[in-house]
Amino acid sequence: MPSQEEELTLDNSMMVAPPVTAAQVETAAASASEVTPTAQPAQSSPAKDDLMNAQTVAAAERSLDELHAAFSGATPLASDTVISRSSGLTIEDMVRGEVRSMVRTWLDAHLPSLVEILVRAEIARLRPRE
């Protein structure tokens, strides 16, 4: 049991900031497009469904805008462009093949001992007690 000196008390410096509202997110997005870095959205009543604060949303939007701008000048692939030369083999097919071989290897190594342990446990359970 902690003594009086060891007890922790919760003060305002330990409190988590309340979540931002949708209006604050819109305000932050609008202010992010401007060049004024000192603009801070005003805190109003907290919304319970927001997962990110306004600064995080604004930073994410800027990053996505930069990504979009980087690829906006790129020419799209033609519809007949071949991406895979392996006769329609998809990523799912490749993963399935790799996982199947890994599971087969694991079963070869571990299944006999697992079956032996389970059979011994079942025999011990069914054996009459003396």
C-alpha positions in Angstrom: 0.0 0.0 0.0 1.6 3.3 -1.0 2.2 5.9 1.7 0.9 9.5 1.5 4.1 10.7 -0.2 3.9 8.1 -2.9 0.3 8.6 -3.9 -0.3 10.2 -7.3 -2.8 12.9 -7.8 -4.4 13.8 -11.0 -4.0 17.5 -11.9 -4.8 19.5 -15.0 -1.4 18.9 -16.6 -2.2 15.2 -16.9 -5.6 15.7 -18.5 -6.2 14.7 -22.1 -7.4 17.5 -24.4 -11.0 17.1 -25.4 -11.8 15.8 -29.0 -12.4 18.4 -31.6 -15.7 19.0 -33.4 -16.5 18.7 -37.1 -16.6 22.5 -37.3 -13.1 22.7 -35.8 -11.9 20.2 -38.4 -13.4 22.3 -41.2 -11.8 25.4 -39.7 -8.4 23.7 -39.4 -8.7 22.4 -43.0 -9.5 25.9 -44.2 -6.7 27.5 -42.1 -4.2 24.8 -43.3 -4.7 26.0 -46.9 -3.8 29.5 -45.8 -0.2 30.5 -45.0 -0.9 31.7 -41.5 0.7 29.0 -39.2 -0.4 30.9 -36.0 -4.1 30.4 -36.7 -5.5 28.0 -34.0 -9.1 26.7 -34.2 -11.2 27.7 -31.2 -12.1 24.9 -28.8 -15.9 24.4 -28.5 -18.0 21.5 -27.2 -16.2 18.2 -27.7 -17.5 15.7 -30.3 -17.4 12.0 -29.3 -16.8 10.5 -32.7 -13.7 12.4 -33.7 -10.5 10.3 -33.7 -8.0 12.9 -34.6 -7.5 16.5 -33.6 -7.6 19.3 -36.0 -3.8 19.6 -36.4 -3.6 15.9 -37.3 -6.4 16.2 -39.8 -4.8 19.2 -41.4 -1.4 17.5 -41.7 -3.0 14.4 -43.2 -4.9 16.5 -45.7 -1.7 18.4 -46.7 0.2 15.1 -47.2 -2.6 13.7 -49.3 -2.7 16.9 -51.4 1.1 16.7 -51.9 0.7 13.0 -53.0 -2.1 13.9 -55.4 -0.1 16.8 -56.8 2.9 14.5 -57.3 0.8 12.1 -59.4 -1.5 14.5 -61.1 0.8 14.9 -64.1 1.4 11.2 -64.6 -0.2 9.5 -67.6 -2.6 6.7 -66.7 -1.9 3.2 -67.8 -3.6 2.0 -70.9 -6.4 -0.5 -70.3 -4.5 -3.2 -72.2 -1.3 -2.8 -70.2 0.1 -6.1 -68.8 1.1 -5.8 -65.2 1.8 -9.5 -64.6 3.3 -11.9 -67.1 2.3 -15.0 -65.2 -1.0 -15.7 -67.0 -3.4 -13.9 -64.6 -1.7 -15.0 -61.4 -3.0 -12.6 -58.7 -1.4 -11.5 -55.4 -4.0 -13.6 -53.6 -2.9 -16.7 -55.6 0.7 -16.1 -54.8 0.0 -15.6 -51.1 -2.2 -18.7 -51.0 0.6 -20.7 -52.5 3.2 -19.4 -50.1 1.0 -19.9 -47.0 0.0 -23.4 -48.2 3.6 -24.4 -48.4 4.4 -22.8 -45.0 1.4 -24.6 -43.4 2.4 -27.9 -44.9 6.0 -27.5 -43.6 4.7 -26.6 -40.1 2.2 -29.5 -40.1 5.0 -32.0 -41.2 7.1 -30.8 -38.3 4.5 -30.5 -35.5 1.4 -32.6 -36.3 2.8 -36.0 -35.2 3.8 -34.7 -31.7 0.5 -32.8 -31.4 -1.5 -35.9 -32.2 0.5 -38.0 -29.8 0.0 -35.5 -27.0 -3.7 -35.2 -27.6 -4.2 -39.0 -27.9 -2.3 -39.5 -24.6 -4.5 -36.9 -22.9 -7.7 -38.5 -24.2 -6.5 -42.0 -23.1 -5.7 -40.6 -19.6 -9.1 -39.0 -19.4 -10.9 -42.2 -20.5 -8.8 -44.6 -18.4 -10.7 -45.8 -15.3 -9.3 -44.4 -12.1 -7.9 -47.0 -9.7 
